Amino acid sequence: MQYAVSLPQQVADGTFDPGAFRDYVRRTEELGFHSAWTREATLAPVPALGPIEVMTYAAACTERLRLGCAVFVSTLHSPLHLAKSIATLDQLSLGRLEVGFGLGGKDLATAAGIPADGLVTRFTEGVQLMKACWTESKIDFTGRFFRVQGAMEPKTYQKPHPPIWMGGHRPAAIRRAVRHADGFVGAGGATTAAFAEQVRTVRAELAAAGRHPDGFRIAKRVYISVGDASRIEGPLRHMYGTADVAVAGPPQNCVRGLREVIAAGAELILLDSMFDEPEQLERIATEVLPEL
């Protein structure tokens, strides 16, 4: 098992504290967490800093901690520009990057000026084109939406490229993850029971594709509040209509909830506290993880 935490992104206008952020990510590294993760929330009901920028700042503050995004809504981006940003950050961090890609929805696509027609094809082509940018000395790519000839240098620091994760709720999204990614990440808004069903689908799709399960990782974002559950319940009800997706309350409750996520098939758990991150970081590390 490996454990990760979320990077503080919910920052209101003019309130970012560089020193507190540095202390948090360095303490995360010191405590031995596998990684720290962002998410993309271009349009959101709460203030949220951009993932690439937050990961870049975190990379400059740390030496070993891996950094990820779960997930980039990659259909909102030019694949060439996103591939360049990811390759650059992977170089700057000396190969500490993990990248997740998600499809997004038609409303987001429309807001970004992208036709909703063919969104799945645009998504898969974009991922394939980014891989070509990172691995091919001369890019010769022809698809429905993208036609590219040229070269991108430098490549990513990690070879052939950083680990690619994909998320999603539906079987079609899981099939895309098995075809195009190195791992599946269950959403924070999915209950443990729903995640367990997704894991069963992942394993069935891996078997059908002839892929060995050891080469494909499974993760789950888990909203957590050690101690006071009320801090996290309101925001989750606002986001998902329920707080049942959280692991919250006394440490023993959190231990029990995370054991259930592990039993469901998670190999990496991304712990997202949403509030009081430094305090929650310490409580997770000292009161919860030692009991797992």
C-alpha positions as CSV (number, residue, x, y, z in Angstrom):
1,M,0.0,0.0,0.0
2,Q,1.0,3.5,-0.7
3,Y,-0.5,6.7,0.6
4,A,-0.7,10.2,-0.9
5,V,-2.3,13.5,0.2
6,S,-3.8,16.4,-1.7
7,L,-1.9,19.6,-2.3
8,P,-3.6,22.8,-0.9
9,Q,-5.3,24.4,-3.9
10,Q,-8.3,26.1,-2.3
11,V,-6.9,29.5,-2.0
12,A,-9.0,32.7,-2.0
13,D,-7.9,35.8,-3.8
14,G,-4.8,37.3,-2.1
15,T,-4.5,34.7,0.6
16,F,-1.8,32.4,-0.6
17,D,0.9,31.9,2.0
18,P,4.2,30.7,0.4
19,G,5.8,29.8,3.7
20,A,2.9,27.7,4.9
21,F,2.8,25.9,1.5
22,R,6.5,25.1,1.6
23,D,6.2,23.8,5.2
24,Y,3.3,21.6,4.2
25,V,4.9,19.9,1.2
26,R,8.3,19.5,3.0
27,R,6.5,17.9,6.0
28,T,4.6,15.6,3.6
29,E,7.9,14.5,2.1
30,E,9.5,14.1,5.6
31,L,6.6,11.9,6.7
32,G,7.2,9.5,3.8
33,F,4.1,9.9,1.8
34,H,4.4,8.5,-1.7
35,S,3.0,11.6,-3.5
36,A,0.9,14.8,-3.3
37,W,-1.8,15.5,-5.8
38,T,-3.7,18.3,-7.4
39,R,-6.9,18.4,-9.5
40,E,-8.0,20.6,-12.3
41,A,-11.0,22.8,-11.5
42,T,-11.1,25.6,-14.1
43,L,-14.7,26.4,-13.3
44,A,-15.6,25.6,-9.7
45,P,-17.8,26.8,-6.9
46,V,-14.7,27.3,-4.7
47,P,-11.5,29.1,-5.5
48,A,-8.8,26.7,-6.8
49,L,-5.3,27.3,-8.1
50,G,-4.2,25.7,-11.3
51,P,-2.6,22.2,-11.1
52,I,0.5,22.7,-13.2
53,E,1.5,25.8,-11.3
54,V,0.9,24.3,-7.9
55,M,2.9,21.1,-8.8
56,T,5.7,23.3,-10.1
57,Y,5.9,25.2,-6.9
58,A,5.8,22.0,-4.9
59,A,8.5,20.5,-7.0
60,A,10.8,23.5,-6.2
61,C,10.1,23.0,-2.5
62,T,10.9,19.2,-2.4
63,E,13.4,16.7,-3.5
64,R,11.8,13.2,-3.4
65,L,8.0,13.6,-3.2
66,R,6.2,12.6,-6.3
67,L,3.6,15.0,-7.7
68,G,0.4,14.3,-9.6
69,C,-2.8,15.6,-11.0
70,A,-6.0,13.6,-10.8
71,V,-7.1,14.6,-13.2
72,F,-6.4,17.1,-16.0
73,V,-9.5,17.5,-18.1
74,S,-7.4,17.1,-21.1
75,T,-10.1,17.8,-23.7
76,L,-9.9,21.4,-22.6
77,H,-6.3,21.7,-23.6
78,S,-4.3,21.6,-26.7
79,P,-2.5,18.2,-26.5
80,L,0.7,19.8,-27.8
81,H,0.8,22.5,-25.1
82,L,-0.2,20.2,-22.3
83,A,2.4,17.6,-23.5
84,K,5.1,20.4,-23.4
85,S,4.1,21.6,-19.9
86,I,4.1,18.0,-18.6
87,A,7.5,17.2,-20.2
88,T,9.0,20.4,-18.8
89,L,7.7,19.8,-15.3
90,D,8.9,16.2,-15.4
91,Q,12.4,17.5,-16.4
92,L,12.4,20.2,-13.7
93,S,11.3,17.7,-11.0
94,L,13.9,15.1,-12.2
95,G,11.2,12.6,-13.0
96,R,8.7,12.9,-10.1
97,L,5.5,13.5,-12.1
98,E,2.3,11.4,-12.3
99,V,-0.4,12.5,-14.7
100,G,-4.1,11.8,-14.8
101,F,-6.4,12.5,-17.7
102,G,-10.2,12.7,-17.7
103,L,-12.8,13.3,-20.4
104,G,-14.8,16.1,-18.8
105,G,-18.3,16.8,-20.0
106,K,-20.1,18.6,-22.8
107,D,-20.8,21.7,-20.7
108,L,-17.1,22.2,-20.0
109,A,-16.2,21.6,-23.7
110,T,-18.7,24.2,-24.8
111,A,-17.4,26.7,-22.3
112,A,-13.9,26.2,-23.7
113,G,-15.1,26.6,-27.3
114,I,-14.7,22.9,-28.1
115,P,-17.4,21.1,-30.1
116,A,-19.1,18.5,-28.0
117,D,-19.4,16.2,-31.0
118,G,-16.7,13.5,-31.0
119,L,-15.5,14.3,-27.5
120,V,-14.4,10.8,-26.7
121,T,-12.4,10.6,-29.9
122,R,-10.8,14.0,-29.2
123,F,-9.8,12.7,-25.7
124,T,-8.2,9.5,-26.9
125,E,-6.5,11.1,-29.8
126,G,-5.1,13.8,-27.5
127,V,-3.6,11.1,-25.1
128,Q,-2.1,9.3,-28.1
129,L,-0.6,12.5,-29.5
130,M,0.9,13.4,-26.1
131,K,2.5,10.0,-25.9
132,A,3.9,10.5,-29.4
133,C,5.4,13.8,-28.3
134,W,7.1,12.2,-25.4
135,T,8.4,9.1,-27.1
136,E,8.9,9.7,-30.9
137,S,11.9,11.5,-32.3
138,K,9.8,12.6,-35.3
139,I,6.1,13.0,-34.7
140,D,3.9,11.9,-37.7
141,F,0.4,11.8,-36.3
142,T,-2.9,11.9,-38.2
143,G,-6.2,11.6,-36.6
144,R,-9.7,13.0,-36.8
145,F,-8.9,16.1,-34.8
146,F,-5.1,16.4,-34.8
147,R,-2.6,16.2,-37.6
148,V,1.0,16.8,-36.4
149,Q,4.4,16.5,-38.0
150,G,7.5,17.7,-36.1
151,A,9.4,17.0,-32.9
152,M,9.2,17.9,-29.3
153,E,12.3,18.1,-27.2
154,P,13.2,17.5,-24.5
155,K,11.2,14.5,-23.9
156,T,9.9,13.6,-20.4
157,Y,12.6,12.8,-17.8
158,Q,10.8,9.4,-17.1
159,K,11.0,6.9,-19.9
160,P,8.9,6.3,-21.9
161,H,6.8,8.9,-20.0
162,P,5.3,9.6,-16.6
163,P,2.8,7.1,-15.3
164,I,-0.6,7.9,-16.8
165,W,-3.8,7.5,-14.8
166,M,-7.4,7.8,-16.0
167,G,-10.6,8.1,-14.0
168,G,-14.3,7.8,-14.6
169,H,-17.4,6.1,-13.3
170,R,-18.8,4.2,-16.3
171,P,-17.5,0.9,-17.8
172,A,-16.6,2.7,-21.0
173,A,-14.2,5.0,-19.1
174,I,-12.6,2.0,-17.3
175,R,-12.1,0.3,-20.7
176,R,-10.4,3.5,-22.0
177,A,-8.1,3.4,-18.9
178,V,-7.1,-0.2,-19.6
179,R,-6.4,0.6,-23.2
180,H,-4.5,3.9,-22.8
181,A,-3.3,4.3,-19.2
182,D,-1.0,2.7,-16.6
183,G,-3.6,2.9,-13.8
184,F,-7.2,3.7,-12.8
185,V,-8.1,6.3,-10.1
186,G,-11.5,6.1,-8.5
187,A,-13.2,9.4,-7.9
188,G,-13.6,10.9,-4.5
189,G,-17.3,11.1,-5.1
190,A,-17.6,7.3,-5.5
191,T,-18.6,5.3,-2.5
192,T,-16.4,2.4,-1.4
193,A,-19.0,-0.1,-2.7
194,A,-19.1,1.7,-6.1
195,F,-15.3,1.7,-6.2
196,A,-15.2,-2.1,-5.5
197,E,-17.5,-2.6,-8.5
198,Q,-15.2,-0.5,-10.6
199,V,-12.2,-2.6,-9.5
200,R,-14.0,-5.7,-10.6
201,T,-14.6,-4.1,-14.0
202,V,-10.9,-3.1,-14.2
203,R,-9.8,-6.6,-13.5
204,A,-12.2,-8.1,-16.1
205,E,-11.1,-5.6,-18.7
206,L,-7.4,-6.3,-18.0
207,A,-8.0,-10.1,-18.4
208,A,-9.9,-9.5,-21.7
209,A,-7.1,-7.3,-23.0
210,G,-4.4,-9.8,-22.0
211,R,-2.8,-7.3,-19.6
212,H,-1.1,-8.5,-16.4
213,P,-2.7,-6.8,-13.4
214,D,0.8,-6.2,-11.9
215,G,1.4,-3.7,-14.6
216,F,-1.7,-1.7,-13.9
217,R,-2.2,0.2,-10.7
218,I,-5.5,1.1,-8.9
219,A,-6.0,4.2,-6.8
220,K,-8.8,5.9,-5.0
221,R,-9.3,9.5,-3.8
222,V,-10.7,9.5,-0.3
223,Y,-12.1,12.5,1.4
224,I,-11.0,12.4,5.1
225,S,-11.5,14.3,8.3
226,V,-9.8,12.9,11.4
227,G,-11.7,14.0,14.4
228,D,-14.4,16.5,13.5
229,A,-16.5,15.1,10.7
230,S,-18.7,18.2,10.4
231,R,-16.0,20.3,8.7
232,I,-16.1,18.1,5.6
233,E,-19.8,17.1,5.5
234,G,-21.3,20.4,4.3
235,P,-18.9,20.8,1.3
236,L,-19.4,17.2,0.3
237,R,-23.2,17.5,0.4
238,H,-22.8,20.6,-1.7
239,M,-20.6,18.8,-4.2
240,Y,-22.2,15.4,-4.4
241,G,-25.5,15.6,-2.5
242,T,-24.2,13.3,0.2
243,A,-21.4,13.0,2.7
244,D,-21.4,9.2,2.6
245,V,-18.3,9.3,0.4
246,A,-16.1,10.5,3.2
247,V,-14.0,8.7,5.8
248,A,-14.5,10.9,8.9
249,G,-14.7,11.0,12.7
250,P,-12.5,9.5,15.4
251,P,-9.3,7.8,14.2
252,Q,-10.7,4.3,14.6
253,N,-13.6,5.3,12.3
254,C,-11.1,6.5,9.7
255,V,-9.0,3.3,10.1
256,R,-12.1,1.2,9.5
257,G,-13.1,3.2,6.5
258,L,-9.7,3.0,4.9
259,R,-9.4,-0.7,5.5
260,E,-12.6,-1.1,3.5
261,V,-11.1,0.9,0.6
262,I,-8.0,-1.3,0.7
263,A,-10.1,-4.4,0.7
264,A,-12.0,-3.1,-2.3
265,G,-8.7,-3.1,-4.3
266,A,-6.9,0.2,-3.8
267,E,-3.1,0.1,-4.0
268,L,-2.7,3.9,-3.6
269,I,-5.0,6.0,-1.5
270,L,-5.1,9.7,-2.1
271,L,-6.2,11.3,1.2
272,D,-8.0,14.6,0.6
273,S,-8.7,16.5,3.8
274,M,-10.0,19.7,2.1
275,F,-9.6,21.7,5.3
276,D,-7.0,22.3,8.0
277,E,-4.4,20.4,5.8
278,P,-1.4,20.7,8.1
279,E,-3.3,19.5,11.2
280,Q,-4.9,16.7,9.2
281,L,-1.6,15.7,7.7
282,E,-0.1,15.1,11.2
283,R,-3.2,13.3,12.5
284,I,-3.3,11.0,9.4
285,A,0.4,10.2,9.8
286,T,0.3,9.6,13.5
287,E,-3.2,8.3,14.4
288,V,-4.5,6.6,11.3
289,L,-1.8,5.2,9.0
290,P,0.1,3.3,11.7
291,E,-3.0,1.2,12.4
292,L,-3.4,0.1,8.8
